[in-house]
Amino acid sequence: MSRIWEITYPYVFAIAAGITVLCFQWELTDVKNLSSILNSAVTISSIVIAFLGTMISILITLTTAEIMQRILKYKRGNELTSYIKHAIISGFLLSIYSMLLNMFMEQKGEISTILLTLFTLLMVLFILSSYRIIQVVARILTAVLAEQKVERKKGKDIITPKINREQFENEKKL
């Protein structure tokens, strides 16, 4: 059940938020500073998309890590890729929709409610999709760092030079 929830919760909450806007029949004109909110949505989604792009390059460099090998072994690579795609696509959709919505800010009535519903749905979907992939990658990076810590401990036992106390004392006297 947990895996199904992890896959679906961004969509469940996005739909719930959209239904809430529809039920209360909120309109674009009900939102104060809508222009600033739309501009912020474009900016934040652009930043997060860039972050996700950087995250992809980091994951590519970790392909030899034990955790990444387990992800591939248990065929979870497609799931990981899917999470990244959904976050990036929802971010692009939110950016484009926010820019277009600027033209319709003065709309009233049912069309205004539908426009606000779509914006809310996209915003919640993007936020939760991004949160989901960031959480997954944070767990992967934590596992990689733990793996490296274990490797370093093993390496210290092998690489650490032993000091001959007598030789050290003799050199110290000279």
MARBA-3410 file (N, C-alpha, C, O; in Angstrom, 1 decimal):
174
0.8,-1.2,0.0,0.0,0.0,0.0,0.9,1.3,0.0,0.5,2.3,-0.6 ~ 2.0,1.2,0.7,2.9,2.4,0.8,3.4,2.8,-0.6,3.5,4.0,-0.9 ~ 3.8,1.8,-1.4,4.3,2.1,-2.7,3.2,2.7,-3.6,3.5,3.7,-4.4 ~ 2.0,2.2,-3.6,0.9,2.8,-4.3,0.7,4.2,-3.9,0.4,5.1,-4.8 ~ 0.7,4.4,-2.6,0.5,5.8,-2.1,1.6,6.7,-2.6,1.3,7.9,-3.0
2.8,6.3,-2.6,4.0,7.1,-3.0,3.8,7.5,-4.5,4.1,8.6,-4.9 ~ 3.3,6.6,-5.3,3.1,6.9,-6.7,1.9,7.8,-6.9,2.0,8.7,-7.8 ~ 0.8,7.7,-6.2,-0.4,8.4,-6.5,-0.7,9.7,-5.7,-1.5,10.5,-6.1 ~ 0.0,9.8,-4.5,-0.4,11.0,-3.7,-0.3,12.3,-4.3,-1.2,13.2,-4.0 ~ 0.6,12.6,-5.2,0.6,14.0,-5.8,-0.7,14.2,-6.6,-1.2,15.3,-6.6
-1.2,13.2,-7.2,-2.4,13.3,-8.1,-3.6,13.4,-7.2,-4.5,14.1,-7.5 ~ -3.6,12.6,-6.1,-4.8,12.6,-5.2,-5.0,14.0,-4.6,-6.1,14.5,-4.6 ~ -3.9,14.6,-4.1,-4.0,15.9,-3.4,-4.2,17.0,-4.5,-4.9,17.9,-4.2 ~ -3.7,16.8,-5.7,-3.9,17.8,-6.7,-5.4,17.8,-7.1,-6.0,18.9,-7.2 ~ -6.0,16.7,-7.3,-7.4,16.5,-7.6,-8.3,17.1,-6.4,-9.2,17.8,-6.7
-7.9,16.7,-5.2,-8.6,17.2,-4.0,-8.6,18.8,-4.0,-9.6,19.4,-3.7 ~ -7.4,19.4,-4.3,-7.3,20.8,-4.3,-8.2,21.4,-5.4,-8.9,22.4,-5.2 ~ -8.2,20.8,-6.5,-9.0,21.3,-7.7,-10.5,21.2,-7.3,-11.2,22.1,-7.6 ~ -10.9,20.1,-6.7,-12.3,19.9,-6.3,-12.7,21.0,-5.3,-13.8,21.5,-5.3 ~ -11.8,21.3,-4.4,-12.0,22.3,-3.4,-12.3,23.7,-4.0,-13.3,24.3,-3.6
-11.5,24.0,-5.0,-11.7,25.3,-5.7,-13.0,25.3,-6.4,-13.8,26.3,-6.4 ~ -13.4,24.2,-7.0,-14.7,24.1,-7.7,-15.8,24.2,-6.8,-16.8,24.9,-7.1 ~ -15.7,23.5,-5.7,-16.9,23.4,-4.7,-17.1,24.8,-4.1,-18.3,25.2,-3.9 ~ -16.1,25.5,-3.8,-16.2,26.9,-3.2,-16.4,27.9,-4.3,-16.7,29.1,-4.0 ~ -16.3,27.5,-5.6,-16.5,28.4,-6.7,-15.6,29.7,-6.6,-16.1,30.8,-6.9
-14.4,29.5,-6.2,-13.4,30.6,-6.2,-13.1,31.0,-7.6,-13.0,30.2,-8.5 ~ -12.9,32.3,-7.8,-12.5,32.8,-9.1,-11.2,33.5,-9.1,-10.6,33.7,-8.0 ~ -10.6,33.8,-10.2,-9.3,34.4,-10.3,-9.3,35.8,-9.6,-8.3,36.1,-9.0 ~ -10.4,36.5,-9.6,-10.5,37.8,-9.0,-10.5,37.7,-7.5,-10.3,38.7,-6.8 ~ -10.8,36.5,-6.9,-10.8,36.3,-5.5,-9.4,36.2,-4.9,-9.2,36.3,-3.7
-8.4,36.0,-5.8,-7.0,35.8,-5.4,-6.3,37.1,-5.4,-6.2,37.8,-6.4 ~ -5.8,37.5,-4.2,-5.1,38.8,-4.1,-3.7,38.6,-4.7,-3.1,37.5,-4.4 ~ -3.2,39.6,-5.3,-1.8,39.5,-5.9,-1.6,38.3,-6.8,-0.6,37.7,-6.8 ~ -2.6,38.1,-7.6,-2.5,36.9,-8.5,-1.4,37.1,-9.5,-0.7,36.1,-9.8 ~ -1.1,38.2,-10.0,0.0,38.5,-10.9,1.3,38.1,-10.3,2.1,37.4,-10.9
1.5,38.5,-9.0,2.8,38.1,-8.3,2.8,36.6,-8.1,3.9,36.0,-8.2 ~ 1.7,36.0,-7.8,1.7,34.5,-7.6,2.1,33.8,-8.8,2.8,32.8,-8.8 ~ 1.5,34.3,-10.0,1.8,33.6,-11.3,3.3,33.8,-11.6,3.9,32.9,-12.1 ~ 3.8,35.0,-11.4,5.2,35.2,-11.7,6.1,34.4,-10.8,7.1,33.8,-11.2 ~ 5.7,34.2,-9.5,6.5,33.4,-8.6,6.4,31.9,-9.0,7.4,31.2,-8.9
5.3,31.5,-9.5,5.1,30.1,-9.9,6.0,29.8,-11.1,6.7,28.7,-11.1 ~ 6.2,30.7,-12.0,7.1,30.6,-13.1,8.5,30.5,-12.6,9.3,29.6,-13.0 ~ 8.9,31.4,-11.7,10.3,31.5,-11.2,10.6,30.2,-10.4,11.6,29.6,-10.7 ~ 9.7,29.9,-9.5,10.0,28.7,-8.7,10.1,27.4,-9.5,10.9,26.6,-9.3 ~ 9.1,27.3,-10.4,9.1,26.0,-11.2,10.4,26.0,-12.1,10.9,24.9,-12.3
10.8,27.1,-12.6,12.1,27.1,-13.4,13.3,26.7,-12.5,14.1,26.0,-13.0 ~ 13.3,27.2,-11.3,14.4,26.9,-10.4,14.4,25.4,-10.1,15.5,24.7,-10.1 ~ 13.3,24.9,-9.8,13.1,23.5,-9.4,13.5,22.6,-10.6,14.1,21.5,-10.4 ~ 13.0,22.9,-11.8,13.3,22.2,-13.0,14.9,22.1,-13.2,15.4,21.1,-13.5 ~ 15.5,23.3,-13.0,17.0,23.3,-13.1,17.6,22.4,-12.1,18.6,21.7,-12.3
17.1,22.5,-10.8,17.6,21.6,-9.8,17.5,20.1,-10.1,18.4,19.3,-9.9 ~ 16.3,19.8,-10.7,16.1,18.4,-11.1,17.0,18.0,-12.2,17.5,16.8,-12.2 ~ 17.3,18.9,-13.1,18.3,18.6,-14.1,19.6,18.3,-13.6,20.3,17.4,-14.0 ~ 20.0,19.1,-12.6,21.3,18.9,-11.9,21.3,17.5,-11.2,22.3,16.8,-11.1 ~ 20.2,17.2,-10.6,20.0,16.0,-9.8,20.2,14.8,-10.7,20.7,13.8,-10.3
19.7,14.9,-11.9,19.8,13.8,-12.9,21.3,13.5,-13.2,21.8,12.4,-13.2 ~ 22.1,14.6,-13.4,23.5,14.4,-13.6,24.2,13.8,-12.4,25.2,13.0,-12.6 ~ 23.8,14.1,-11.2,24.4,13.5,-10.0,24.0,12.0,-10.0,24.9,11.2,-9.7 ~ 22.8,11.7,-10.3,22.4,10.3,-10.3,23.2,9.5,-11.3,23.5,8.3,-11.1 ~ 23.4,10.1,-12.5,24.2,9.4,-13.5,25.6,9.1,-13.0,26.1,8.0,-13.3
26.2,10.0,-12.2,27.6,9.7,-11.7,27.6,8.6,-10.6,28.6,8.1,-10.3 ~ 26.4,8.3,-10.1,26.3,7.3,-9.0,25.9,5.9,-9.5,25.6,5.1,-8.7 ~ 26.0,5.7,-10.8,25.5,4.4,-11.3,26.3,3.2,-10.8,25.8,2.1,-10.8 ~ 27.5,3.5,-10.4,28.3,2.3,-9.9,28.1,2.1,-8.4,28.6,1.1,-7.8 ~ 27.4,3.0,-7.7,27.2,2.9,-6.3,26.3,1.7,-6.0,25.4,1.3,-6.9
26.5,1.1,-4.9,25.7,-0.2,-4.5,24.2,0.1,-4.5,23.5,-0.7,-5.0 ~ 23.8,1.2,-4.0,22.4,1.5,-3.9,21.8,1.6,-5.4,20.7,1.2,-5.6 ~ 22.5,2.2,-6.3,22.0,2.4,-7.6,22.0,1.0,-8.3,21.1,0.7,-9.1 ~ 22.9,0.1,-8.0,22.9,-1.2,-8.5,21.7,-2.0,-8.0,21.1,-2.7,-8.8 ~ 21.3,-1.8,-6.7,20.1,-2.4,-6.2,18.9,-1.9,-6.9,17.9,-2.6,-7.1
18.8,-0.6,-7.1,17.7,0.0,-7.8,17.5,-0.6,-9.1,16.4,-0.9,-9.5 ~ 18.6,-0.8,-9.9,18.5,-1.4,-11.2,18.2,-2.9,-11.1,17.4,-3.4,-11.9 ~ 18.8,-3.5,-10.1,18.5,-5.0,-10.0,17.0,-5.3,-9.7,16.5,-6.2,-10.3 ~ 16.4,-4.5,-8.9,15.0,-4.7,-8.5,14.1,-3.9,-9.5,12.9,-3.7,-9.2 ~ 14.6,-3.5,-10.6,13.8,-2.8,-11.7,13.0,-1.6,-11.2,11.9,-1.4,-11.5
13.7,-0.8,-10.4,13.1,0.5,-9.9,13.6,1.7,-10.6,13.2,2.8,-10.4 ~ 14.5,1.5,-11.6,15.0,2.6,-12.4,14.0,3.3,-13.2,14.0,4.5,-13.3 ~ 13.0,2.6,-13.7,11.9,3.2,-14.5,11.0,4.0,-13.6,10.5,5.1,-14.0 ~ 10.8,3.6,-12.3,10.0,4.3,-11.4,10.7,5.6,-11.0,10.1,6.7,-11.0 ~ 12.0,5.5,-10.8,12.8,6.7,-10.5,12.8,7.7,-11.7,12.6,8.9,-11.5
12.9,7.2,-12.9,12.9,8.1,-14.1,11.5,8.7,-14.2,11.3,9.8,-14.6 ~ 10.5,7.9,-13.9,9.1,8.4,-14.0,8.8,9.5,-13.0,8.2,10.5,-13.4 ~ 9.3,9.4,-11.8,9.2,10.5,-10.8,9.8,11.8,-11.3,9.2,12.8,-11.2 ~ 11.0,11.6,-11.9,11.7,12.8,-12.4,10.9,13.4,-13.5,10.7,14.6,-13.6 ~ 10.5,12.6,-14.5,9.7,13.1,-15.6,8.5,13.8,-15.2,8.1,14.9,-15.7
7.7,13.2,-14.2,6.5,13.8,-13.8,6.7,15.2,-13.2,5.9,16.1,-13.4 ~ 7.8,15.3,-12.4,8.1,16.6,-11.7,8.4,17.6,-12.8,8.0,18.8,-12.7 ~ 9.3,17.2,-13.7,9.7,18.2,-14.8,8.5,18.6,-15.7,8.4,19.8,-16.0 ~ 7.8,17.6,-16.1,6.6,17.9,-17.0,5.6,18.8,-16.3,5.1,19.8,-16.8 ~ 5.3,18.5,-15.0,4.3,19.3,-14.3,4.9,20.7,-14.1,4.1,21.7,-14.1
6.2,20.8,-13.9,6.8,22.2,-13.8,6.7,23.0,-15.0,6.4,24.2,-15.0 ~ 7.0,22.3,-16.2,6.8,23.0,-17.5,5.4,23.4,-17.7,5.1,24.6,-18.1 ~ 4.5,22.5,-17.4,3.0,22.9,-17.6,2.6,24.0,-16.7,1.9,24.9,-17.1 ~ 3.1,24.0,-15.5,2.8,25.1,-14.5,3.3,26.4,-15.0,2.7,27.5,-15.0 ~ 4.6,26.4,-15.5,5.2,27.6,-16.0,4.4,28.2,-17.2,4.1,29.4,-17.2
4.2,27.3,-18.2,3.5,27.8,-19.4,2.1,28.3,-19.0,1.6,29.3,-19.5 ~ 1.4,27.5,-18.2,0.0,27.8,-17.8,0.0,29.2,-17.1,-0.9,30.0,-17.3 ~ 0.9,29.4,-16.2,1.0,30.6,-15.4,1.2,31.8,-16.3,0.6,32.9,-16.1 ~ 2.1,31.6,-17.3,2.3,32.8,-18.2,1.0,33.1,-19.0,0.7,34.2,-19.2 ~ 0.3,32.0,-19.5,-0.9,32.2,-20.2,-2.0,32.8,-19.4,-2.8,33.6,-19.8
-2.0,32.3,-18.1,-3.1,32.8,-17.2,-3.0,34.3,-16.9,-4.0,34.9,-16.6 ~ -1.9,34.9,-17.1,-1.7,36.3,-16.9,-2.7,37.1,-17.9,-3.1,38.2,-17.5 ~ -3.0,36.5,-19.0,-3.9,37.2,-20.0,-5.3,37.1,-19.5,-6.2,37.9,-20.0 ~ -5.7,36.2,-18.6,-7.1,36.0,-18.3,-7.4,36.4,-16.8,-8.4,36.0,-16.3 ~ -6.5,37.2,-16.2,-6.7,37.5,-14.8,-8.0,38.3,-14.5,-8.5,38.2,-13.4
-8.5,39.0,-15.4,-9.7,39.7,-15.2,-11.0,39.0,-15.5,-12.1,39.5,-15.4 ~ -10.9,37.7,-15.9,-12.1,36.9,-16.2,-12.9,36.7,-14.9,-12.4,36.7,-13.8 ~ -14.2,36.6,-15.1,-15.2,36.3,-14.0,-16.1,35.2,-14.4,-16.2,34.9,-15.6 ~ -16.7,34.7,-13.5,-17.7,33.6,-13.7,-17.1,32.2,-13.8,-16.1,32.0,-13.2 ~ -17.9,31.3,-14.4,-17.5,29.9,-14.4,-16.1,29.7,-15.1,-15.4,28.8,-14.6
-15.8,30.4,-16.1,-14.5,30.2,-16.8,-13.4,30.6,-15.8,-12.3,29.9,-15.9 ~ -13.6,31.6,-15.0,-12.6,32.0,-14.0,-12.4,30.9,-13.0,-11.2,30.6,-12.6 ~ -13.4,30.3,-12.6,-13.3,29.2,-11.6,-12.6,28.0,-12.2,-11.7,27.4,-11.6 ~ -12.9,27.7,-13.5,-12.2,26.6,-14.2,-10.7,26.9,-14.3,-9.8,26.0,-14.1 ~ -10.4,28.1,-14.7,-9.0,28.5,-14.9,-8.2,28.4,-13.5,-7.1,28.0,-13.5
-8.8,28.9,-12.5,-8.2,28.8,-11.1,-8.1,27.4,-10.7,-7.1,27.0,-10.0 ~ -9.0,26.6,-11.0,-9.0,25.1,-10.6,-7.8,24.5,-11.3,-7.1,23.7,-10.7 ~ -7.6,24.7,-12.6,-6.5,24.2,-13.3,-5.2,24.6,-12.8,-4.2,23.9,-12.6 ~ -5.1,25.9,-12.4,-3.9,26.5,-11.8,-3.6,25.8,-10.5,-2.4,25.4,-10.2 ~ -4.6,25.7,-9.7,-4.4,25.0,-8.4,-4.0,23.6,-8.5,-3.1,23.1,-7.8
-4.6,22.9,-9.4,-4.3,21.5,-9.7,-2.8,21.3,-10.1,-2.1,20.5,-9.6 ~ -2.4,22.2,-11.1,-1.0,22.1,-11.6,0.0,22.5,-10.5,1.0,21.9,-10.3 ~ -0.4,23.5,-9.7,0.5,23.9,-8.6,0.7,22.8,-7.6,1.9,22.5,-7.2 ~ -0.3,22.2,-7.1,-0.2,21.2,-6.1,0.5,20.0,-6.7,1.3,19.3,-6.0 ~ 0.2,19.6,-7.9,0.8,18.5,-8.6,2.3,18.7,-8.7,3.1,17.8,-8.4
2.7,19.9,-9.1,4.1,20.2,-9.3,4.9,20.2,-7.9,5.9,19.6,-7.8 ~ 4.3,20.8,-6.9,4.9,20.8,-5.6,5.1,19.4,-5.0,6.2,19.1,-4.6 ~ 4.1,18.6,-5.1,4.2,17.3,-4.5,5.0,16.3,-5.4,5.7,15.5,-4.8 ~ 5.0,16.5,-6.7,5.8,15.6,-7.5,7.3,16.0,-7.3,8.1,15.1,-7.2 ~ 7.6,17.2,-7.1,9.0,17.7,-6.9,9.4,17.2,-5.5,10.5,16.7,-5.3
8.5,17.3,-4.5,8.8,16.9,-3.2,9.1,15.4,-3.2,10.1,14.9,-2.5 ~ 8.3,14.6,-3.9,8.5,13.2,-3.9,9.8,12.8,-4.5,10.5,12.0,-3.9 ~ 10.2,13.3,-5.6,11.5,13.0,-6.2,12.7,13.5,-5.4,13.7,12.8,-5.3 ~ 12.5,14.6,-4.7,13.6,15.1,-3.9,13.8,14.2,-2.7,14.9,13.9,-2.2 ~ 12.7,13.7,-2.1,12.7,12.8,-1.0,13.4,11.5,-1.4,14.3,11.0,-0.7
13.1,11.0,-2.6,13.7,9.7,-3.1,15.2,9.9,-3.3,16.0,9.0,-2.9 ~ 15.5,11.0,-3.9,17.0,11.2,-4.2,17.7,11.5,-2.9,18.9,11.1,-2.8 ~ 17.1,12.1,-1.9,17.7,12.3,-0.6,18.0,11.0,0.0,19.1,10.8,0.6 ~ 17.1,10.0,-0.1,17.3,8.7,0.5,18.5,8.0,-0.2,19.3,7.3,0.4 ~ 18.5,8.2,-1.5,19.6,7.5,-2.3,20.9,8.1,-1.9,21.9,7.4,-1.7
21.0,9.4,-1.8,22.3,10.1,-1.4,22.7,9.7,0.0,23.9,9.5,0.2 ~ 21.7,9.6,0.9,22.0,9.1,2.2,22.6,7.7,2.2,23.6,7.5,2.9 ~ 22.1,6.9,1.4,22.6,5.5,1.3,24.0,5.5,0.7,24.9,4.7,1.1 ~ 24.2,6.3,-0.3,25.5,6.4,-1.0,26.6,6.9,0.0,27.7,6.4,0.1 ~ 26.2,7.9,0.8,27.2,8.5,1.8,27.5,7.4,2.9,28.6,7.3,3.3
26.5,6.7,3.3,26.7,5.6,4.3,27.6,4.6,3.7,28.5,4.0,4.4 ~ 27.4,4.2,2.4,28.2,3.3,1.7,29.7,3.7,1.7,30.6,3.0,1.9 ~ 29.9,5.0,1.4,31.2,5.6,1.3,31.9,5.6,2.7,33.1,5.4,2.8 ~ 31.1,5.9,3.7,31.6,5.9,5.1,32.1,4.5,5.4,33.2,4.4,6.1 ~ 31.4,3.5,5.1,31.8,2.1,5.4,33.1,1.8,4.6,34.0,1.2,5.1
33.2,2.2,3.3,34.4,2.0,2.5,35.6,2.7,3.1,36.7,2.2,3.1 ~ 35.4,3.9,3.6,36.5,4.7,4.2,37.0,4.0,5.4,38.2,3.9,5.6 ~ 36.1,3.5,6.3,36.5,2.8,7.5,37.4,1.6,7.1,38.4,1.3,7.8 ~ 36.9,0.8,6.2,37.7,-0.3,5.7,39.0,0.1,5.2,40.1,-0.5,5.5 ~ 39.0,1.2,4.4,40.3,1.7,3.8,41.3,2.2,4.8,42.5,2.0,4.7
40.8,2.8,5.9,41.7,3.3,6.9,42.5,2.2,7.6,43.7,2.3,7.9 ~ 41.9,1.0,7.8,42.6,-0.1,8.4,43.7,-0.6,7.5,44.7,-1.0,8.0 ~ 43.6,-0.5,6.2,44.6,-1.0,5.3,45.6,0.1,5.0,46.8,-0.2,5.0 ~ 45.2,1.3,4.9,46.1,2.4,4.4,46.9,3.1,5.6,48.0,3.6,5.4 ~ 46.3,3.1,6.7,46.9,3.8,7.8,48.3,3.3,8.2,48.5,2.1,8.5
49.4,4.1,8.1,50.7,3.6,8.4,50.9,3.5,9.9,50.4,4.2,10.7 ~ 51.7,2.5,10.2,52.1,2.3,11.6,53.4,3.0,11.9,54.3,3.0,11.1 ~ 53.5,3.6,13.0,54.7,4.4,13.4,55.5,3.5,14.3,55.0,3.0,15.3 ~ 56.7,3.4,14.0,57.7,2.7,14.8,58.1,3.7,15.9,58.8,4.6,15.6 ~ 57.7,3.4,17.1,57.9,4.4,18.2,59.4,4.6,18.5,59.9,5.7,18.7
60.2,3.5,18.4,61.7,3.7,18.6,62.3,4.6,17.6,63.1,5.5,17.9 ~ 61.9,4.3,16.3,62.5,5.1,15.2,62.0,6.6,15.4,62.8,7.5,15.1 ~ 60.8,6.8,15.8,60.2,8.1,16.0,61.0,8.9,17.1,61.4,10.0,16.9 ~ 61.3,8.2,18.2,62.0,8.8,19.3,63.4,9.1,18.9,64.0,10.2,19.3 ~ 64.0,8.2,18.1,65.4,8.5,17.7,65.5,9.7,16.7,66.4,10.5,16.9
64.6,9.8,15.8,64.6,10.9,14.9,64.3,12.2,15.6,64.8,13.3,15.3 ~ 63.5,12.1,16.7,63.1,13.3,17.4,64.3,13.8,18.2,64.5,15.0,18.4 ~ 65.2,12.9,18.7,66.4,13.3,19.4,67.4,14.0,18.5,68.1,14.9,19.0 ~ 67.4,13.6,17.2,68.4,14.2,16.3,68.0,15.6,16.0,68.6,16.3,15.2
END
